[in-house]
Amino acid sequence: MPLDENVISLNEDRLTKVSKLIKTSHHQPMDFATVLPWDNGVDLSMYPKQPDHLWIYGTEFYEQLNDEQRLELAWLETGRDISMFIWLEQTIPVLYMGYVNKYHEQIDETTKEYLMLFSKEELVHTMTFKKFMQLAGLEMWKPPVGLYELLTVTLPKMAPSIGILFTLLIEWVAELGAMHTSQKDNVEPMARQLFKAHHFDEARHIAFGRWISEAYFENASEQEVMQTRAMAKDLIPKLINMFSYNPEIALHTSYKFPVQPNEQEKIMQVWGSENNQRINSERFSEFYAWIDKLGLR
């Protein structure tokens, strides 16, 4: 690629919007020390998510658990969600700063500044999530299969716009999942505040990712667009399944979980449960509309 050819093509209108994101990021930064009332602690007797959003809710497997086991399950699922954010958000700064360093002459100054702010904010999120995990006594889950390799091995070798698109897809699904399940009054206060505070930065990240991605599909060659769409169509169903149910849960419970990691038929039953289908159609409606507009599923 010639040095005078930009690897991210934003028109004047989109650059103006990115400039507004930069201003907000500078004036409303998340402060790790004060973002949550850390001294209040976490109330483990309360649900950290809506009870009817448990992955197996509405299935025969849910009925096999008592109230204590269901509460434990809710906290473990929240630990998985936070682990996903941590794995994602500690890889993004490496990815994005790699783009800034590699393509420093081919990315405009406004976009470079926001990539740096984006990276800084993700590091603060990571530390905040880790602190919450520590207070709640939650353990980190394994890196998400496939996604970790995508972020650390595949995307660094691809064009920045493609990398930003795929981090957007992952981050947007995770963000919608977290906010949709955590913002009711019956949810444990610290968990509710954690995801709400995180949301303010994430809303800007998602807007930025959308503008970059939309510009990419407007300017890239048809062949490249077809290849990118094929990658997205392969990834997106896996993301939805991942946030509907993760078989690793059976390795974390203090009791024998009714669905073991090798029981694929039961896992498929949970993924396709009526409750999961309902929740997914509600929480991902905006996401589905956007990817359909770009032909990504």
Secondary structure, DSSP 8 states (H G I E B T S, - for coil): --TTS-SS---HHHHHHHHHHHHHHHHS---TTTSS-GGG---TTS-SS-GGGSTTTTSHHHHTS-HHHHHHHHHHHHHHHHHHHHHHHTTHHHHHHHHHHHTTTTS-HHHHHHHHHHHHHHHHHHHHHHHHHHHHT-------TTHHHIIIIIGGGS-HHHHHHHHHHHHHHHHHHHHHHH-STTS-HHHHHHHHHHHHHHHHHHHHHHHHHHHHHHHS-HHHHHHHHHHHHHHHHHHHHHHH--GGGGGT-SS--SS-TT-HHHHHHHHT-HHHHHHHHHHTHHHHHHHHHTT--
